[in-house]
């Protein structure tokens, strides 16, 4: 695919993003990112500079909630004109509090405060390796392996993709697949689902879930200034997908009072099929580059999500550039999302009060600065602020709970510093 000249002209590079508020295994995201990046990888690497090293540190802070500190390391070695090997290492430290899912108000005399929180602390390490090679002059193979672990969670998986160039290398088709297995092992064990918290018993020490993703994509050079990428990913997950740390309050169906403090453990389906359609258009505007993308997500839990992302990279001097960005996200609620249960109802088959299963929207605005010193390499600094809100008065909220507002609004700030060196 004829991208080398265009990439140099626009200085376009694939960036990395992290969704705020989600503390989870990164395997699936890493595999998907690898597959989506394959068509653009041809523009990277040089026999004159066989090594590329990326290091970075990130701080993500939610107001009155979670704080994440992260260290990243990437090293890529060009083994020849047709082969490269990459290794990755990450370390995360997470602490703070997260909404439990419990109702805000317990009695009619309670003040309308914030959502009940549960404090936690965790550290995660992750390793990964990628191998990229040429099968024929028009066909490339990429294989990847990842493993991450923390005290109560571990994940491992494999991924691979084949990219084929057509149309004088102006068109690239990609097929990819990845498989991951996650092990969930809470310190207090896996409790029986949808039981009152004082009666729930430990039914297992740990559980597993697995996921298979299949991806089909096309990258098309439209003009010397424009590059279009389209991808479709089908995901199938099975196993334990309940959050063992979330609960659901039982309230009076009229007053909304949770006077006895009764709550139940949550339960989610053990299968989840999903479809993702992703489109990205990169357009060079003389010395600047505009990146625009749209992502549609749909699953059989009833969630439908839309994401729109814009980045604009503009040189300030020969060595300094600025890249503002804006990201808009909205999703519908899962079919089994319940902000609360009623004391008089029959226990449903599935229920979760996790705000991430609720109807919500997220707006993010940020800016990135990049500087290339005379000594070589590139320094980058990125700041992003995020606001997440949802439906404060869903149909199932009643009485004092409806007046208090159900969704726990989130404000967060992300700060990242990175350095890249090719040698």
TIDRENFI-223028 format. One record per residue (C-alpha): residue number from 1; residue in one letter; x, y, z. Coordinates in Angstrom, 1 decimal, decimal comma. Each point is the difference from the previous one (the first is absolute). Layout:
residues N
PT; num; residuo; u; v; w
PT; NUM; A; X; Y; Z
...
//
This chain:
residues 423
PT; num; residuo; u; v; w
PT; 1; X; 0,0; 0,0; 0,0
PT; 2; X; 1,5; 3,3; -1,0
PT; 3; X; 0,0; 1,9; 3,3
PT; 4; X; 3,7; 0,8; 0,6
PT; 5; X; -0,1; 3,4; -1,9
PT; 6; X; -3,3; 1,0; 1,4
PT; 7; X; 0,9; -0,9; 3,6
PT; 8; X; 3,1; 2,1; -0,3
PT; 9; X; -1,9; 2,9; -1,5
PT; 10; X; -2,7; 0,0; 2,7
PT; 11; X; 2,3; -1,4; 2,8
PT; 12; X; -3,0; -2,2; 0,9
PT; 13; X; 0,6; -2,5; 2,8
PT; 14; X; -2,4; -2,3; 1,7
PT; 15; X; -0,9; 1,3; 3,5
PT; 16; X; -1,0; -1,9; 3,1
PT; 17; X; -3,0; 0,9; 2,2
PT; 18; X; -1,4; -1,3; 3,2
PT; 19; X; -3,7; 0,1; 1,0
PT; 20; X; -0,4; 1,8; 3,3
PT; 21; X; -1,7; -1,8; 2,9
PT; 22; X; 0,6; -3,5; -1,3
PT; 23; X; 2,5; -2,0; 2,0
PT; 24; X; 0,2; -3,4; -1,7
PT; 25; X; 2,1; -2,5; -1,9
PT; 26; X; 1,6; 1,7; -3,0
PT; 27; X; 0,4; -3,2; -2,1
PT; 28; X; -3,0; 0,4; -2,2
PT; 29; X; 0,7; 3,7; -0,6
PT; 30; X; 3,7; -0,8; -0,8
PT; 31; X; -1,0; -2,7; -2,5
PT; 32; X; -2,6; 2,2; -1,7
PT; 33; X; 2,5; 2,9; -0,2
PT; 34; X; 2,5; -2,3; -1,5
PT; 35; X; -2,4; -1,2; -2,7
PT; 36; X; -1,2; 3,4; -0,9
PT; 37; X; 3,6; 1,3; -0,2
PT; 38; X; 1,3; -2,6; -2,4
PT; 39; X; -0,8; 1,9; -3,2
PT; 40; X; 1,8; 3,1; 1,2
PT; 41; X; 3,1; -1,9; 1,2
PT; 42; X; 1,6; 0,0; -3,4
PT; 43; X; 0,9; 3,6; 0,5
PT; 44; X; 2,1; -0,7; 3,1
PT; 45; X; 3,5; -1,4; 0,2
PT; 46; X; 3,2; 0,7; -1,8
PT; 47; X; 3,2; -1,9; -0,7
PT; 48; X; 2,0; 3,1; 1,0
PT; 49; X; -1,8; 0,1; 3,4
PT; 50; X; -0,9; -3,6; 0,9
PT; 51; X; -1,0; 0,8; 3,6
PT; 52; X; -3,0; 2,0; 1,2
PT; 53; X; -0,5; 0,4; 3,7
PT; 54; X; -3,1; 1,7; 1,7
PT; 55; X; -0,2; 0,7; 3,7
PT; 56; X; -2,7; 1,9; 1,8
PT; 57; X; -1,8; 0,7; 3,2
PT; 58; X; -3,7; 0,7; 0,6
PT; 59; X; -2,0; 1,4; 2,9
PT; 60; X; -3,8; -0,4; -0,1
PT; 61; X; -2,1; 1,6; 2,8
PT; 62; X; -3,7; -0,1; 0,6
PT; 63; X; -1,4; 2,6; 2,3
PT; 64; X; -0,5; -1,7; 3,5
PT; 65; X; 0,4; -3,4; -1,6
PT; 66; X; 2,6; -2,0; -1,8
PT; 67; X; 3,7; 1,0; -0,6
PT; 68; X; 2,1; -2,0; -2,5
PT; 69; X; 3,8; 0,3; -0,5
PT; 70; X; 1,4; -1,8; -3,0
PT; 71; X; 3,5; -0,6; -1,5
PT; 72; X; 0,4; -1,2; -3,6
PT; 73; X; 2,9; -1,5; -1,9
PT; 74; X; 0,1; -1,0; -3,7
PT; 75; X; 3,0; -1,1; -2,0
PT; 76; X; -0,1; -1,0; -3,7
PT; 77; X; 2,9; -1,5; -1,9
PT; 78; X; 0,0; -0,1; -3,8
PT; 79; X; 1,6; -3,4; -0,7
PT; 80; X; 0,2; 0,7; -3,7
PT; 81; X; -2,0; 1,7; -2,7
PT; 82; X; -2,8; -2,6; 0,4
PT; 83; X; 0,1; -0,9; 3,7
PT; 84; X; -0,4; 1,7; 3,4
PT; 85; X; -0,3; -1,0; 3,6
PT; 86; X; -1,7; 2,1; 2,7
PT; 87; X; -0,2; -0,4; 3,8
PT; 88; X; -2,3; 1,9; 2,4
PT; 89; X; -0,1; 0,4; 3,7
PT; 90; X; -2,4; 1,9; 2,3
PT; 91; X; -0,4; 0,7; 3,7
PT; 92; X; -3,2; 1,4; 1,5
PT; 93; X; -0,7; 1,1; 3,5
PT; 94; X; -3,7; 0,6; 0,8
PT; 95; X; -1,5; 1,4; 3,2
PT; 96; X; -3,1; 1,9; 1,1
PT; 97; X; -3,7; -0,8; 0,1
PT; 98; X; -2,7; -1,1; -2,5
PT; 99; X; -3,8; 0,1; 0,3
PT; 100; X; -1,4; -3,3; 1,4
PT; 101; X; -3,3; 0,2; -1,8
PT; 102; X; -1,9; 0,6; 3,3
PT; 103; X; -2,7; 2,7; 0,1
PT; 104; X; 1,0; 3,4; 1,2
PT; 105; X; -2,7; 0,5; 2,7
PT; 106; X; -0,6; -2,7; 2,7
PT; 107; X; -2,8; 1,7; 2,0
PT; 108; X; -2,5; 2,9; -0,6
PT; 109; X; 2,1; 2,2; 2,3
PT; 110; X; 3,3; -0,7; -1,8
PT; 111; X; 1,6; 2,9; -1,8
PT; 112; X; 0,4; -0,3; -3,8
PT; 113; X; 3,7; -0,7; -0,1
PT; 114; X; 2,3; -1,7; -2,4
PT; 115; X; -0,2; -3,6; -1,1
PT; 116; X; 1,2; -2,6; 2,6
PT; 117; X; 3,7; -0,9; -0,7
PT; 118; X; 2,3; -2,9; 0,6
PT; 119; X; 3,7; 0,6; 0,4
PT; 120; X; 2,6; -2,2; -1,6
PT; 121; X; 3,7; -0,2; -1,0
PT; 122; X; 1,6; -2,1; -2,7
PT; 123; X; 3,2; -0,2; -2,1
PT; 124; X; 0,2; -1,6; -3,5
PT; 125; X; 2,9; -1,1; -2,1
PT; 126; X; -0,3; -0,9; -3,7
PT; 127; X; 2,3; -1,4; -2,7
PT; 128; X; -0,4; -0,4; -3,7
PT; 129; X; 1,9; -0,9; -3,1
PT; 130; X; -0,8; 0,5; -3,7
PT; 131; X; 1,6; -1,5; -3,1
PT; 132; X; -0,5; 1,4; -3,4
PT; 133; X; 1,2; -1,7; -3,2
PT; 134; X; -0,5; -0,1; -3,7
PT; 135; X; -1,5; -3,1; -1,6
PT; 136; X; 0,1; 1,3; -3,5
PT; 137; X; 0,8; 3,5; -1,5
PT; 138; X; -3,7; 0,8; 0,5
PT; 139; X; -0,8; -1,9; 3,1
PT; 140; X; 0,9; 0,6; 3,6
PT; 141; X; -0,5; -2,1; 3,2
PT; 142; X; -0,2; 1,4; 3,5
PT; 143; X; -0,1; -2,2; 3,1
PT; 144; X; -0,4; 1,3; 3,6
PT; 145; X; -0,1; -1,5; 3,5
PT; 146; X; -1,0; 1,9; 3,2
PT; 147; X; -0,1; -0,8; 3,7
PT; 148; X; -1,0; 2,3; 2,9
PT; 149; X; -0,5; -0,8; 3,7
PT; 150; X; -1,0; 1,5; 3,3
PT; 151; X; -0,9; -1,5; 3,3
PT; 152; X; -3,6; -0,6; -0,8
PT; 153; X; 0,0; -0,1; -3,8
PT; 154; X; 2,1; -1,5; -2,8
PT; 155; X; -0,3; -0,1; -3,8
PT; 156; X; 1,8; -1,7; -2,8
PT; 157; X; -0,5; -0,3; -3,7
PT; 158; X; 1,2; -0,3; -3,6
PT; 159; X; -0,8; 2,0; -3,1
PT; 160; X; 0,9; 0,0; -3,6
PT; 161; X; -0,8; 1,7; -3,3
PT; 162; X; 0,8; -0,2; -3,7
PT; 163; X; 0,2; 3,1; -2,2
PT; 164; X; -0,2; -0,2; -3,8
PT; 165; X; 0,8; 2,9; -2,3
PT; 166; X; -1,8; 0,5; -3,3
PT; 167; X; -0,5; 2,8; -2,6
PT; 168; X; 3,7; 1,0; -0,2
PT; 169; X; 0,2; -0,1; 3,8
PT; 170; X; -2,8; 2,7; 0,2
PT; 171; X; -2,4; -2,5; 1,6
PT; 172; X; 0,6; -2,3; 2,9
PT; 173; X; -2,3; -2,7; 1,3
PT; 174; X; 0,5; -1,4; 3,6
PT; 175; X; -1,4; -3,0; 1,7
PT; 176; X; 0,8; -0,5; 3,7
PT; 177; X; -0,9; -2,2; 3,0
PT; 178; X; 0,7; 0,1; 3,7
PT; 179; X; -0,7; -2,3; 2,9
PT; 180; X; 0,2; 0,9; 3,7
PT; 181; X; -0,7; -1,7; 3,3
PT; 182; X; -0,5; 2,0; 3,2
PT; 183; X; 0,0; -1,3; 3,6
PT; 184; X; -1,9; 1,8; 2,7
PT; 185; X; 1,0; -0,8; 3,6
PT; 186; X; -1,4; 2,5; 2,5
PT; 187; X; 1,6; -0,1; 3,5
PT; 188; X; -3,4; -0,9; 1,5
PT; 189; X; -0,9; -2,6; -2,7
PT; 190; X; -2,8; -0,1; -2,5
PT; 191; X; -3,4; 0,3; 1,8
PT; 192; X; -3,4; -1,3; -1,0
PT; 193; X; -1,6; 2,4; -2,4
PT; 194; X; -3,2; 2,1; 0,7
PT; 195; X; 0,0; -1,0; 3,7
PT; 196; X; -0,2; 2,4; 2,9
PT; 197; X; 3,5; 1,0; 1,0
PT; 198; X; -0,5; -1,3; 3,5
PT; 199; X; -1,1; -3,4; -1,3
PT; 200; X; 2,2; -0,5; -3,1
PT; 201; X; 2,5; -2,8; 0,4
PT; 202; X; 3,3; -0,6; -1,7
PT; 203; X; -0,7; -2,4; -2,9
PT; 204; X; 3,5; 0,0; -1,6
PT; 205; X; 3,5; 1,4; 0,6
PT; 206; X; 0,4; 1,2; -3,6
PT; 207; X; -1,7; 0,0; -3,4
PT; 208; X; 1,1; 0,4; -3,6
PT; 209; X; -1,3; 1,7; -3,1
PT; 210; X; 1,3; -0,2; -3,6
PT; 211; X; -0,4; 2,1; -3,1
PT; 212; X; 0,5; -0,5; -3,7
PT; 213; X; 0,2; 3,0; -2,4
PT; 214; X; 0,0; -0,3; -3,8
PT; 215; X; 0,8; 3,1; -2,0
PT; 216; X; -0,3; 1,0; -3,7
PT; 217; X; 1,4; 3,3; -1,2
PT; 218; X; 0,9; 2,0; -3,0
PT; 219; X; 2,3; 3,0; -0,4
PT; 220; X; -0,2; 2,1; -3,1
PT; 221; X; 2,2; 2,8; -1,3
PT; 222; X; -2,6; 2,4; -1,4
PT; 223; X; 2,3; 2,8; -1,1
PT; 224; X; 3,6; 1,1; 0,8
PT; 225; X; -1,6; 1,9; 3,0
PT; 226; X; -2,7; -2,4; 1,2
PT; 227; X; 0,1; -3,5; 1,5
PT; 228; X; -3,2; -2,0; 1,0
PT; 229; X; -0,2; -2,9; 2,3
PT; 230; X; -3,0; -2,2; 0,6
PT; 231; X; -0,2; -2,9; 2,5
PT; 232; X; -2,6; -2,5; 1,2
PT; 233; X; 0,6; -2,0; 3,2
PT; 234; X; -2,2; -2,9; 1,2
PT; 235; X; 0,5; -0,9; 3,7
PT; 236; X; -1,3; -3,0; 1,9
PT; 237; X; 0,6; -0,2; 3,8
PT; 238; X; -1,1; -2,8; 2,3
PT; 239; X; 0,5; -0,8; 3,7
PT; 240; X; -0,1; 2,1; 3,2
PT; 241; X; -0,8; 3,6; -0,9
PT; 242; X; -1,7; 1,1; 3,2
PT; 243; X; 1,8; 2,6; 2,0
PT; 244; X; 0,6; -1,6; 3,4
PT; 245; X; 0,4; 3,4; 1,7
PT; 246; X; -3,3; 1,6; -1,0
PT; 247; X; -3,3; -0,1; 1,8
PT; 248; X; -3,6; 1,1; -0,5
PT; 249; X; -2,2; 1,6; 2,7
PT; 250; X; -3,5; -1,2; 0,8
PT; 251; X; -2,4; 2,9; 0,6
PT; 252; X; -3,6; 0,5; 0,7
PT; 253; X; -1,8; 0,2; -3,4
PT; 254; X; -1,8; 3,3; 1,1
PT; 255; X; 2,2; 1,9; 2,4
PT; 256; X; 3,4; -1,2; -1,4
PT; 257; X; 1,2; -0,5; 3,6
PT; 258; X; 2,7; -2,6; 0,7
PT; 259; X; -0,6; 0,2; 3,8
PT; 260; X; 1,4; -3,5; 0,7
PT; 261; X; 3,1; 0,4; -2,2
PT; 262; X; -1,0; -3,1; -2,0
PT; 263; X; 2,1; -0,5; -3,2
PT; 264; X; 0,6; -2,9; -2,3
PT; 265; X; 3,0; -1,2; -2,0
PT; 266; X; -0,3; 0,6; -3,7
PT; 267; X; -0,2; -2,5; -2,9
PT; 268; X; 0,7; 0,4; -3,7
PT; 269; X; -0,5; -2,5; -2,9
PT; 270; X; 2,9; -2,4; -0,6
PT; 271; X; 0,1; 0,7; -3,7
PT; 272; X; 0,5; 3,2; -2,0
PT; 273; X; 0,1; 0,5; -3,7
PT; 274; X; 1,1; 3,3; -1,4
PT; 275; X; 0,4; 1,8; -3,3
PT; 276; X; 2,3; 3,0; -0,6
PT; 277; X; 0,2; 2,2; -3,1
PT; 278; X; 2,9; 2,4; -0,1
PT; 279; X; 0,8; 2,7; -2,7
PT; 280; X; 3,0; 2,3; 0,0
PT; 281; X; 0,9; 2,7; -2,5
PT; 282; X; 3,4; 1,7; 0,1
PT; 283; X; 0,4; 3,1; -2,1
PT; 284; X; 3,1; 2,1; -0,6
PT; 285; X; -0,6; 3,7; -0,2
PT; 286; X; 3,4; 1,2; -1,2
PT; 287; X; 2,2; -0,1; 3,1
PT; 288; X; -2,9; -1,0; 2,3
PT; 289; X; -1,9; -3,3; 0,4
PT; 290; X; -3,7; -0,6; 1,0
PT; 291; X; -0,9; -3,3; 1,5
PT; 292; X; -3,7; -0,8; 0,2
PT; 293; X; -1,6; -3,3; 1,1
PT; 294; X; -3,3; -1,6; 0,8
PT; 295; X; -0,7; -3,2; 2,0
PT; 296; X; -3,3; -1,8; 0,4
PT; 297; X; -0,3; -2,7; 2,6
PT; 298; X; -3,0; -2,4; 0,5
PT; 299; X; -0,4; -3,1; 2,1
PT; 300; X; -2,7; -2,5; 0,9
PT; 301; X; -0,2; 1,5; 3,5
PT; 302; X; -1,9; 2,9; -1,5
PT; 303; X; 2,8; 2,6; 0,0
PT; 304; X; 0,5; 2,2; -3,0
PT; 305; X; 2,8; 2,5; 0,0
PT; 306; X; 1,3; 2,8; -2,3
PT; 307; X; 3,4; 1,6; 0,2
PT; 308; X; 1,2; 2,9; -2,1
PT; 309; X; 3,7; 1,2; 0,3
PT; 310; X; 1,8; 2,9; -1,6
PT; 311; X; 3,7; 0,9; 0,1
PT; 312; X; 1,7; 2,8; -1,8
PT; 313; X; 3,9; 0,0; -0,1
PT; 314; X; 1,5; 3,4; -0,9
PT; 315; X; 3,7; 0,9; -0,1
PT; 316; X; 0,9; 3,1; 2,0
PT; 317; X; 3,7; -0,1; -1,0
PT; 318; X; 2,2; -2,6; -1,8
PT; 319; X; 0,4; -1,8; 3,3
PT; 320; X; -3,1; 0,8; 1,9
PT; 321; X; -3,6; -1,0; -0,7
PT; 322; X; -3,4; 0,2; 1,7
PT; 323; X; -2,9; -2,5; -0,2
PT; 324; X; -3,3; 0,9; 1,6
PT; 325; X; -2,7; -2,7; 0,1
PT; 326; X; -3,6; -0,5; 0,9
PT; 327; X; -1,8; -3,3; 0,7
PT; 328; X; -3,8; -0,5; 0,4
PT; 329; X; -1,5; -3,3; 1,2
PT; 330; X; -3,5; -1,1; 0,7
PT; 331; X; -1,6; -3,4; 0,8
PT; 332; X; -3,3; -1,5; 0,8
PT; 333; X; -0,6; -2,1; 3,1
PT; 334; X; 0,3; -3,8; 0,2
PT; 335; X; -3,3; -1,9; 0,0
PT; 336; X; 0,7; -1,2; 3,6
PT; 337; X; 1,1; 3,3; 1,4
PT; 338; X; -2,0; 0,9; 3,1
PT; 339; X; 0,8; 3,0; 2,1
PT; 340; X; -1,7; -1,7; 2,9
PT; 341; X; -2,3; -3,0; 0,8
PT; 342; X; -3,3; 0,1; 1,8
PT; 343; X; -0,7; -1,9; 3,2
PT; 344; X; -3,3; -1,4; -1,4
PT; 345; X; 1,3; -1,3; -3,4
PT; 346; X; 1,0; -3,4; -1,1
PT; 347; X; 3,8; -0,2; -0,3
PT; 348; X; 0,9; 0,4; -3,7
PT; 349; X; 2,2; -2,4; -1,9
PT; 350; X; 2,7; 2,7; -0,5
PT; 351; X; 0,6; 3,4; 1,6
PT; 352; X; 2,8; 2,5; 0,4
PT; 353; X; 0,1; 3,5; 1,4
PT; 354; X; 3,5; 0,6; -1,4
PT; 355; X; 0,0; 3,5; -1,5
PT; 356; X; 2,1; -1,3; -2,9
PT; 357; X; -3,1; -2,0; -1,1
PT; 358; X; -2,2; 3,1; 0,2
PT; 359; X; -1,1; 2,5; -2,7
PT; 360; X; 2,8; 2,6; 0,0
PT; 361; X; 2,1; 2,4; -2,0
PT; 362; X; 3,6; 1,2; 0,3
PT; 363; X; 1,7; 3,1; -1,4
PT; 364; X; 3,8; 0,3; -0,1
PT; 365; X; 2,1; 2,9; -1,1
PT; 366; X; 3,8; 0,0; 0,0
PT; 367; X; 3,2; 1,3; -1,6
PT; 368; X; 3,3; -1,6; -0,8
PT; 369; X; 3,4; 1,8; -0,5
PT; 370; X; 2,9; -1,7; -1,8
PT; 371; X; 3,6; 1,2; -0,2
PT; 372; X; 2,9; -1,4; -1,9
PT; 373; X; 3,4; 1,2; 1,5
PT; 374; X; 3,1; 0,3; -2,1
PT; 375; X; 1,5; -3,0; 1,9
PT; 376; X; -2,7; -2,2; -1,5
PT; 377; X; -3,2; -1,7; 1,1
PT; 378; X; -3,3; 1,5; 0,8
PT; 379; X; -1,5; 1,2; 3,3
PT; 380; X; -3,8; 0,1; 0,4
PT; 381; X; -2,3; 1,4; 2,7
PT; 382; X; -3,8; -0,6; 0,0
PT; 383; X; -2,7; 1,4; 2,3
PT; 384; X; -3,6; -1,1; -0,3
PT; 385; X; -3,1; 0,8; 2,1
PT; 386; X; -3,1; -2,2; 0,0
PT; 387; X; -3,6; 0,4; 1,2
PT; 388; X; -2,3; -3,0; 0,3
PT; 389; X; -3,7; 0,2; 0,8
PT; 390; X; -3,1; -2,1; -0,4
PT; 391; X; -3,7; -0,3; 0,5
PT; 392; X; -0,7; 1,4; 3,5
PT; 393; X; -3,6; -1,1; 0,1
PT; 394; X; -0,4; -3,3; -1,8
PT; 395; X; -3,4; -1,6; -0,1
PT; 396; X; 0,7; -2,5; 2,8
PT; 397; X; 1,1; 2,7; 2,5
PT; 398; X; -2,7; 0,8; 2,5
PT; 399; X; -0,8; 2,3; 3,0
PT; 400; X; 3,0; 1,6; 1,7
PT; 401; X; 2,5; -1,8; -2,3
PT; 402; X; -1,5; 1,7; -3,0
PT; 403; X; 0,3; 3,4; 1,7
PT; 404; X; 3,6; -0,7; 0,9
PT; 405; X; 1,2; -0,8; -3,5
PT; 406; X; 1,2; -3,5; -0,8
PT; 407; X; 3,1; 0,3; -2,3
PT; 408; X; 3,3; 0,7; 1,7
PT; 409; X; 1,4; 2,9; -2,1
PT; 410; X; 3,7; -0,3; -0,7
PT; 411; X; 2,7; 2,7; -0,7
PT; 412; X; 3,5; -1,1; -0,8
PT; 413; X; 3,4; 1,3; -1,2
PT; 414; X; 2,7; -1,9; -1,9
PT; 415; X; 3,6; 1,1; -0,3
PT; 416; X; 2,6; -1,9; -2,1
PT; 417; X; 3,7; 0,6; -0,8
PT; 418; X; 1,8; -2,1; -2,6
PT; 419; X; 3,3; -0,3; -1,8
PT; 420; X; 0,7; -1,8; -3,3
PT; 421; X; 3,5; -0,7; -1,4
PT; 422; X; 1,0; -1,7; -3,2
PT; 423; X; 3,6; -1,1; -0,4
//
